[in-house]
Amino acid sequence: MTIGTGFPDFICFKKSNEKQEVRGIEAKSQGYLDKEERKKVEWYLKNKIFSKILVAKKAKKAGQIEYINLGEKYGIK
């Protein structure tokens, strides 16, 4: 596996009670998506491919990661 060959970079599954969520995680050092990636986020969320798509970016403190929920950021439900 290699990083940087597709969107999103990682797919994870979260199971809580009887519900299972599929989440996409995109790694970006600054946290910015280009126009094509934003369109993909919108399509994936509107078509319920992923329950959430997060961007993992560098936090202000060294060695920490900050997660941004793209559905909330772009107002997509």
LUMKOLRO-88179 format. One record per residue (C-alpha): residue number from 1; residue in one letter; x negated, y, z negated. Coordinates in steps of 0.5 Angstrom, whole numbers, plus 500, padded with zeros to 3 digits. Layout:
+-----+--------+-----+-----+-----+
: num : residu :  px :  py :  pz :
+-----+--------+-----+-----+-----+
: NUM :      A :   X :   Y :   Z :
...
+-----+--------+-----+-----+-----+
//
This chain:
+-----+--------+-----+-----+-----+
: num : residu :  px :  py :  pz :
+-----+--------+-----+-----+-----+
:   1 :      M : 500 : 500 : 500 :
:   2 :      T : 498 : 507 : 501 :
:   3 :      I : 500 : 514 : 499 :
:   4 :      G : 502 : 519 : 504 :
:   5 :      T : 505 : 515 : 509 :
:   6 :      G : 513 : 516 : 508 :
:   7 :      F : 518 : 519 : 504 :
:   8 :      P : 519 : 518 : 499 :
:   9 :      D : 512 : 516 : 496 :
:  10 :      F : 515 : 511 : 491 :
:  11 :      I : 522 : 508 : 489 :
:  12 :      C : 524 : 506 : 482 :
:  13 :      F : 530 : 502 : 479 :
:  14 :      K : 533 : 504 : 473 :
:  15 :      K : 538 : 500 : 469 :
:  16 :      S : 542 : 502 : 463 :
:  17 :      N : 548 : 498 : 461 :
:  18 :      E : 551 : 496 : 467 :
:  19 :      K : 549 : 501 : 472 :
:  20 :      Q : 543 : 501 : 476 :
:  21 :      E : 540 : 507 : 479 :
:  22 :      V : 535 : 508 : 485 :
:  23 :      R : 531 : 514 : 485 :
:  24 :      G : 526 : 516 : 490 :
:  25 :      I : 519 : 520 : 487 :
:  26 :      E : 515 : 524 : 492 :
:  27 :      A : 508 : 526 : 489 :
:  28 :      K : 506 : 534 : 491 :
:  29 :      S : 501 : 537 : 487 :
:  30 :      Q : 504 : 544 : 488 :
:  31 :      G : 511 : 541 : 488 :
:  32 :      Y : 513 : 544 : 495 :
:  33 :      L : 517 : 540 : 500 :
:  34 :      D : 517 : 542 : 508 :
:  35 :      K : 523 : 543 : 512 :
:  36 :      E : 523 : 536 : 514 :
:  37 :      E : 522 : 533 : 507 :
:  38 :      R : 528 : 538 : 505 :
:  39 :      K : 533 : 535 : 510 :
:  40 :      K : 531 : 528 : 508 :
:  41 :      V : 532 : 529 : 501 :
:  42 :      E : 539 : 532 : 503 :
:  43 :      W : 541 : 526 : 507 :
:  44 :      Y : 539 : 521 : 502 :
:  45 :      L : 543 : 524 : 496 :
:  46 :      K : 549 : 526 : 501 :
:  47 :      N : 549 : 519 : 503 :
:  48 :      K : 548 : 516 : 496 :
:  49 :      I : 541 : 512 : 498 :
:  50 :      F : 538 : 515 : 492 :
:  51 :      S : 542 : 517 : 485 :
:  52 :      K : 536 : 522 : 484 :
:  53 :      I : 530 : 524 : 488 :
:  54 :      L : 524 : 527 : 484 :
:  55 :      V : 518 : 531 : 485 :
:  56 :      A : 512 : 529 : 481 :
:  57 :      K : 507 : 535 : 481 :
:  58 :      K : 501 : 538 : 477 :
:  59 :      A : 503 : 541 : 470 :
:  60 :      K : 500 : 547 : 467 :
:  61 :      K : 496 : 542 : 462 :
:  62 :      A : 491 : 538 : 465 :
:  63 :      G : 493 : 531 : 466 :
:  64 :      Q : 500 : 532 : 465 :
:  65 :      I : 506 : 531 : 470 :
:  66 :      E : 512 : 535 : 471 :
:  67 :      Y : 518 : 532 : 475 :
:  68 :      I : 523 : 537 : 479 :
:  69 :      N : 530 : 534 : 480 :
:  70 :      L : 531 : 536 : 487 :
:  71 :      G : 539 : 535 : 487 :
:  72 :      E : 539 : 540 : 482 :
:  73 :      K : 534 : 545 : 485 :
:  74 :      Y : 538 : 545 : 492 :
:  75 :      G : 545 : 544 : 489 :
:  76 :      I : 546 : 537 : 492 :
:  77 :      K : 551 : 532 : 489 :
+-----+--------+-----+-----+-----+
//
